[in-house]
Amino acid sequence: QVQLVESGGGLVQPGGALRLSCAASRIIVSRSDMGWYRQAPGKERELVANITSGGSTNYADSVKGRFSISRDNGKNTVYLQMNSLKPEDTAVYYCNAVGWARNNQNWGQGTQVTVSS
């Protein structure tokens, strides 16, 4: 069974930074289009950033210039570096293969990010 384990969330002040990690098993992240998603209370889950199998990256307008998605093929792990965090970035963050996300499959437990002073 595919496992995606997110970690690295926490409480941070506005303007701070966090790096999220997504350790994957039974899926090769370098061969998959992988995305980071987030869901804030009362809102639908949204795509924040994705990295294609070819290494191209895309970002939601709300995080462009502040967040960076990357992967370590040797560790089969996807990262999300989040800088200049804002209170509106508060959410549970998930990673998933883009295809599975479209079918609402294989979600992990997520990691909570709270931006507050």
LINZI-V696775 format. One record per pair of residues at least 24 apart in sequence whose ideal C-beta (glycine too) atoms are under 7 Angstrom apart, sorted by the first residue. I is the first residue (numbers start at 1). GAP is how many residues later the second one is. D is the distance in Angstrom with one decimal. If there is no record, write none. Layout:
i=I gap=GAP d=D
i=I gap=GAP d=D
This chain:
i=1 gap=25 d=6.7
i=2 gap=24 d=4.7
i=2 gap=25 d=5.3
i=2 gap=104 d=5.1
i=4 gap=91 d=5.5
i=4 gap=92 d=6.2
i=4 gap=102 d=6.6
i=4 gap=104 d=4.1
i=5 gap=103 d=5.9
i=6 gap=87 d=6.4
i=6 gap=88 d=6.2
i=6 gap=89 d=5.7
i=6 gap=102 d=5.4
i=6 gap=103 d=6.9
i=6 gap=104 d=5.6
i=6 gap=105 d=4.2
i=7 gap=104 d=5.7
i=8 gap=103 d=6.0
i=9 gap=84 d=6.3
i=9 gap=102 d=3.4
i=9 gap=103 d=4.8
i=9 gap=104 d=4.6
i=11 gap=103 d=4.7
i=11 gap=105 d=6.7
i=12 gap=73 d=5.6
i=12 gap=103 d=5.7
i=13 gap=104 d=5.4
i=14 gap=71 d=6.4
i=14 gap=72 d=6.0
i=14 gap=73 d=6.1
i=14 gap=101 d=5.8
i=14 gap=103 d=5.9
i=15 gap=69 d=6.0
i=15 gap=70 d=6.7
i=16 gap=69 d=5.3
i=17 gap=65 d=6.1
i=17 gap=66 d=4.7
i=17 gap=68 d=6.6
i=18 gap=64 d=5.0
i=18 gap=67 d=6.8
i=18 gap=95 d=6.3
i=19 gap=60 d=6.0
i=19 gap=62 d=5.1
i=20 gap=59 d=6.6
i=20 gap=60 d=4.3
i=20 gap=62 d=7.0
i=20 gap=73 d=5.7
i=20 gap=91 d=6.0
i=21 gap=56 d=5.7
i=21 gap=58 d=5.7
i=22 gap=55 d=6.3
i=22 gap=56 d=4.4
i=22 gap=73 d=3.5
i=23 gap=54 d=5.1
i=24 gap=52 d=5.2
i=24 gap=53 d=6.8
i=27 gap=70 d=6.2
i=28 gap=48 d=6.7
i=29 gap=42 d=5.2
i=29 gap=47 d=5.5
i=29 gap=49 d=5.4
i=30 gap=41 d=6.6
i=30 gap=43 d=4.3
i=32 gap=65 d=4.8
i=33 gap=64 d=6.6
i=33 gap=65 d=4.2
i=33 gap=66 d=6.9
i=34 gap=37 d=6.9
i=34 gap=44 d=4.9
i=34 gap=61 d=6.4
i=34 gap=63 d=5.9
i=34 gap=64 d=6.9
i=35 gap=60 d=6.8
i=35 gap=61 d=6.1
i=35 gap=63 d=4.9
i=35 gap=66 d=6.1
i=36 gap=33 d=6.1
i=36 gap=44 d=4.6
i=36 gap=57 d=6.2
i=36 gap=59 d=5.3
i=37 gap=57 d=4.7
i=37 gap=59 d=6.4
i=37 gap=64 d=6.4
i=38 gap=53 d=3.8
i=38 gap=54 d=6.7
i=38 gap=55 d=4.8
i=39 gap=52 d=5.6
i=39 gap=53 d=5.3
i=40 gap=50 d=6.3
i=40 gap=51 d=4.2
i=49 gap=31 d=6.3
i=50 gap=48 d=5.8
i=51 gap=27 d=6.9
i=85 gap=30 d=4.6
i=86 gap=29 d=6.0
i=87 gap=28 d=5.0
i=87 gap=29 d=6.2
i=89 gap=24 d=6.4
i=89 gap=26 d=5.2
i=90 gap=24 d=5.2
i=90 gap=25 d=5.1
